[in-house]
Each structure stands twice: as structure tokens, then as C-alpha cells.
Amino acid sequence: MRAFHLLIDDAEPRRIDFHAEGPDHAFQIARNENEGVNVTLWEGERLLARMTKTEANVWKLHPLG
């Protein structure tokens, strides 16, 4: 299993660490977050994705730059 973490920028910013076969498991973890929440997905020190929840179970991916 690989080590990942989510940084969730909401009213209460927080970090969620998890182990999974791949990064797609992050969507299962973040599915109950509020609309408009910004999330970054990391594998160790490597940034994999920046995304915003736009509506129920729909995520907008942002450029990593």
C-alpha cells in the first residue's frame, strides 16, 4: 500500500492520511466534503492534484503550476 494525504482547506483546515493502492481512493475519502472546498492530494512530498468540489460528487481539477 502507498501512503497519501489530503489537505482540506475548509472552515476547519485539516489533513487526512491514508494508505491505498492508488490515488483514486482520495475521492472516496473526500466524498462527504462541502461544495466549494479546496483539496490538495499528496503522495509523500509529491503534489498529485489540486481540486475543488463543485457539487455533489463532482470535482474540478486545477493545474499544478
C-alpha positions as CSV (number, residue, x, y, z in Angstrom):
1,M,0.0,0.0,0.0
2,R,1.1,3.5,-0.8
3,A,0.9,6.5,1.6
4,F,-1.2,9.5,0.6
5,H,-2.6,12.5,2.4
6,L,-5.3,15.1,1.6
7,L,-5.0,18.7,2.8
8,I,-8.6,20.1,3.1
9,D,-9.0,23.9,3.1
10,D,-12.4,24.4,4.7
11,A,-13.7,26.3,7.7
12,E,-11.5,23.9,9.8
13,P,-8.4,23.1,7.7
14,R,-7.3,19.5,8.2
15,R,-5.1,16.7,7.0
16,I,-6.3,13.2,6.3
17,D,-3.6,10.5,5.9
18,F,-4.5,7.2,4.2
19,H,-2.9,4.2,2.6
20,A,-4.3,2.8,-0.7
21,E,-3.3,1.0,-3.9
22,G,-3.7,4.3,-5.8
23,P,-4.6,7.9,-5.5
24,D,-8.2,7.4,-6.8
25,H,-9.1,6.3,-3.2
26,A,-9.0,10.0,-2.3
27,F,-12.3,10.6,-3.9
28,Q,-14.0,8.1,-1.6
29,I,-12.4,9.8,1.4
30,A,-13.4,13.3,0.3
31,R,-16.9,12.5,-1.0
32,N,-18.7,14.0,2.1
33,E,-16.9,17.3,1.9
34,N,-18.9,20.5,1.4
35,E,-19.3,22.1,-2.0
36,G,-16.6,24.8,-2.7
37,V,-14.0,23.0,-0.5
38,N,-10.4,23.1,-1.9
39,V,-8.3,19.9,-1.6
40,T,-4.8,19.0,-2.4
41,L,-3.8,15.4,-2.8
42,W,-0.2,14.3,-2.0
43,E,1.8,11.1,-2.2
44,G,4.6,11.8,0.4
45,E,6.1,15.1,-0.6
46,R,4.8,14.9,-4.2
47,L,1.7,17.0,-5.1
48,L,-0.6,14.9,-7.3
49,A,-3.7,17.1,-7.6
50,R,-5.4,20.4,-6.7
51,M,-9.2,20.2,-6.9
52,T,-12.4,21.9,-5.8
53,K,-15.7,20.2,-5.1
54,T,-18.2,21.9,-7.3
55,E,-21.3,19.9,-6.5
56,A,-22.3,16.5,-5.2
57,N,-19.6,14.1,-6.2
58,V,-18.2,16.4,-9.0
59,W,-14.6,17.7,-8.7
60,K,-12.9,20.3,-10.7
61,L,-9.2,19.6,-11.2
62,H,-6.8,22.6,-11.3
63,P,-3.3,23.0,-12.9
64,L,-0.4,22.1,-10.6
65,G,1.7,25.1,-11.6
